[in-house]
Amino acid sequence: MRRPLLLAAVLVLGGAPTASALAPLSPTQARAALRADLRTSYGVRLVHASCVRRSARAFRCAWRGQRADGRYHGRALIARSGHSVHVRLYTVRKG
């Protein structure tokens, strides 16, 4: 009797992932994460992004934006891992 109760307590207190960690990534969340990363890390403002779903938890996005020294464009992979959203820029070009 004690073993199932103990197992249930462990799962409730942190052993099982929460609903937000298992939720699919939305296009709005992907674009917001991309804009925030470009703004805080690289100073790129006025970001426009076009995203395509790769899986329930990942998007591939093409983006363009402006910085003080000119315009930039590129591609990124945005993925949810647990509670956080990761942005990986894999093409960045000026012009």
N, C-alpha and C positions, 0 to 999 in steps of 0.2 A: 504493500500500500504506500509506503513512504517513497519508493523509487519513482513512480509516475508523478507524484506530487513534487518531488525535488526536480525532476526533469522539466516539468511545466514551469516551475519557478525560475529556473535558469533561462529557459527560452523567453519568458516574459521580461526578465530583468536585463536582457542585453545579448542573449545568445542568438536571437533571430533578427534578421534585418527588418527595419521598419518599412512601412508602405512607401514613404518618400524615397527611400533608397532603391526600391524595386520599380518605381514608377517610370514610364518611358519619358524620354527627353522630348520636349515640345519644340517646334520651330522657333517660337518666340523666345524660349529659354536659350536656345542655341545662339540666336542672333544677339541677344543681350550679353551672353558670356563673351562672344567674339568682340563686340563693341567695347565692353569693359576692359578686356585684355589689351586691345589695340590702344585704347585711350590711356590706360595707366602705365603700360610698359613702354610704349613707343611714341606717345603723343599724337597718335593719328585720330583726327576728329572727322565728323560728318561721314561716318561709315555707312555704306550701303552694302547689303549682303543678299545673296541668292543661295538658298540652302536646299540640298537634296538629301532625303533620308537614306542612310546606309543600313541601319538596323533600328530596333526599338530604342536603343540607347546611344546612337551616334548619327551625326550629320556631316556631310562634306559641303563646304561653303566656298563660293567665290565672292570676294569682297573688293571694294575700292574705297578710298578715303583720302583725306588731305592732312598734311602736316605743314609746319611753317616753311619748310624748304621745298615743298612741291607735293605732287599727287603720287599716291602709291596704290598698287593693286596686288592681289595675290589669292592664294587658296589656303584653306584651313580645314582641319578635322576637329570637330567638337564632339566630345563623348562624356557620358555620365559614368562615374566610377564611385559607387557607394553614394554618399551624400554630396559629393562635389562634382563639378563640371570642369573638364580639362580641355584646354584649347591648344592645338598644335599647329603652328604656321609652317607650311612646307614649301610655299613659293611666295616670295615678296619681291616686287619689282617697282622701280621708280619710273614714273612717266604716265 
